[in-house]
């Protein structure tokens, strides 16, 4: 039987994880935590993101306290300089003709990539698909980023929460859940390897629609929710407003920072706000409220792990997406166990 999945499970080293937003990476070193390790990253003169363990091999000092030079980085402790490949090319204390020890190189991840405004890193050979977003590059959508949230939480449980529609009327009663239907209509989950999607329609209270205030449309309207999931913690929800028109895509990207902490990167893509920055900011503020309602519950879990054995919990037909999440992650763990290690 599969063991419960924790933030620090070794299998997660074989996956793509969001490390930060692309806009956060500059020509100065930046440190980010992932799976109990710190990674230093910067953007070289060509614009490419470079990333290595945030640790100089000499005295294990944080490289992020140094500075970027040419395409590489110089340690701020003893001045050792490393090129863009991570190889040490200068040790000032040994002079210009020094022989550089072969071990004087930085620890590199298996991969670094950028997609839909995020930087992703795989510590070891990834078995999960490269993350993508359905509306990436679609110029009809305007993007808005929520502030990065950091919380005591389990990344697996947060993914479960994002996919769970039955909690809306209860956890989100103060935001959008008060007028939500409590019964979850039947829906189908379509799986493809370590990804899946699910879609269904229901009635909801569209308080954002300006036509409601003017009386042109009723408050209770119809919408279609389409969830897309990629293992381990990359999630997307497309909300199509069937009466008012337009689509709201929510990206939800989770970084297991350490055994008890998760960073949450969430962004909105909207094609129904007519370019209004005020309406986008209002939408962002609303989504922050929604996530904070979730975190008020999720941060209180005593055991920060997601059960992957389906017999541990009780499941109903309303739990098809969250049950599929457990199945996909169990398969991911099995694949990661046989993947090559660095």
Long-range contacts (C-beta under 8 A, 24 or more apart in sequence): 1-309, 1-311, 2-308, 2-309, 2-330, 2-333, 3-308, 4-303, 4-305, 4-306, 4-307, 4-308, 4-309, 4-312, 5-156, 5-305, 5-306, 5-308, 5-329, 5-333, 6-154, 6-156, 6-259, 6-304, 6-305, 7-35, 7-154, 7-155, 7-156, 7-256, 7-257, 7-258, 7-259, 7-260, 7-261, 7-262, 7-304, 8-35, 8-36, 8-256, 8-258, 8-259, 9-333, 10-336, 11-332, 11-333, 11-336, 11-337, 12-232, 12-256, 12-336, 13-122, 13-123, 13-124, 13-336, 14-122, 14-123, 14-124, 14-125, 14-126, 14-127, 14-128, 14-335, 14-336, 14-339, 15-122, 15-126, 15-127, 15-128, 15-231, 15-232, 15-332, 15-336, 16-111, 16-113, 16-120, 16-121, 16-122, 16-126, 16-128, 16-129, 16-130, 16-131, 16-234, 17-120, 17-121, 17-122, 17-232, 17-233, 17-255, 17-256, 18-118, 18-119, 18-120, 18-131, 18-234, 18-253, 18-254, 18-255, 18-263, 18-265, 19-51, 19-118, 19-119, 19-120, 19-121, 19-255, 20-118, 20-119, 20-265, 21-117, 21-118, 21-119, 21-145, 21-148, 21-265, 22-49, 22-114, 22-117, 22-118, 22-119, 23-117, 24-119, 25-49, 25-119, 27-68, 28-67, 28-68, 29-63, 29-64, 29-65, 29-66, 29-67, 29-68, 29-73, 30-64, 31-62, 31-64, 32-255, 33-255, 33-257, 33-258, 33-261, 33-263, 34-121, 34-123, 34-255, 34-256, 34-257, 35-123, 35-256, 35-257, 35-258, 36-257, 36-258, 36-259, 37-123, 38-62, 38-64, 39-109, 39-121, 40-64, 40-73, 41-112, 41-119, 42-68, 42-73, 44-68, 44-71, 44-72, 44-84, 45-70, 45-71, 46-71, 48-84, 49-112, 49-114, 49-119, 50-84, 50-112, 51-108, 51-109, 51-112, 51-119, 51-121, 52-82, 52-86, 52-106, 52-107, 52-108, 52-109, 53-106, 53-107, 53-108, 55-106, 55-107, 56-80, 56-106, 57-88, 57-103, 57-104, 57-105, 57-106, 57-107, 58-104, 63-106, 80-104, 82-106, 110-342, 116-251, 116-267, 117-143, 117-145, 117-267, 118-253, 118-265, 123-342, 124-339, 124-340, 124-341, 124-342, 125-339, 125-340, 125-341, 125-342, 127-194, 127-332, 127-335, 127-336, 127-339, 128-194, 128-230, 128-231, 128-232, 128-332, 129-193, 129-194, 129-195, 129-230, 129-231, 131-230, 131-234, 131-253, 132-230, 133-236, 133-249, 133-251, 133-269, 134-228, 134-236, 134-238, 134-249, 135-238, 135-247, 135-249, 135-269, 138-269, 138-271, 140-271, 141-247, 141-249, 141-269, 141-270, 141-271, 142-269, 142-270, 142-271, 142-273, 142-275, 142-280, 143-267, 143-268, 143-269, 144-267, 144-268, 144-270, 144-280, 144-281, 144-283, 144-284, 145-265, 145-266, 145-267, 145-268, 145-284, 146-264, 146-265, 146-266, 146-267, 146-268, 146-284, 146-287, 146-288, 146-291, 147-288, 148-263, 148-264, 148-265, 149-263, 149-264, 149-266, 149-288, 149-291, 149-292, 149-295, 150-257, 150-261, 150-262, 150-263, 150-264, 151-261, 151-262, 151-264, 151-295, 151-298, 151-299, 152-260, 152-261, 152-299, 152-304, 153-260, 153-261, 153-262, 153-295, 153-298, 153-299, 153-301, 153-304, 154-262, 154-298, 154-301, 154-304, 154-305, 154-306, 155-232, 155-233, 155-254, 155-255, 155-256, 155-262, 156-232, 156-233, 156-305, 156-306, 156-325, 156-329, 157-298, 157-301, 157-304, 157-305, 157-306, 158-233, 158-254, 158-262, 158-264, 158-294, 158-298, 159-229, 159-232, 159-233, 159-235, 159-252, 159-254, 159-306, 159-325, 160-306, 160-322, 160-325, 161-294, 161-297, 161-298, 162-235, 162-237, 162-252, 163-198, 163-227, 163-229, 163-235, 163-321, 163-322, 163-325, 164-319, 164-321, 164-322, 165-200, 165-225, 165-318, 165-321, 166-318, 166-319, 171-293, 171-294, 171-297, 172-290, 172-293, 174-289, 174-293, 175-286, 175-289, 175-290, 175-293, 176-204, 176-205, 176-207, 176-290, 178-205, 179-204, 179-205, 179-219, 179-220, 180-204, 180-205, 184-317, 184-318, 186-317, 187-320, 188-320, 189-320, 189-321, 189-324, 191-324, 191-328, 194-230, 194-231, 194-328, 194-331, 194-332, 194-335, 195-228, 195-229, 195-230, 195-231, 195-328, 196-228, 196-229, 196-321, 196-324, 196-328, 197-226, 197-227, 197-228, 197-229, 198-226, 198-227, 198-320, 198-321, 198-324, 199-224, 199-225, 199-226, 199-227, 200-224, 200-225, 201-225, 201-242, 206-241, 206-243, 206-244, 208-279, 208-283, 209-241, 209-243, 209-244, 211-244, 217-243, 217-244, 227-321, 229-321, 229-324, 229-325, 229-328, 231-328, 231-329, 231-332, 232-329, 232-332, 241-272, 244-272, 245-272, 246-270, 246-271, 246-272, 246-273, 247-271, 247-272, 248-272, 248-283, 250-287, 259-304, 260-304, 264-291, 266-291, 308-333
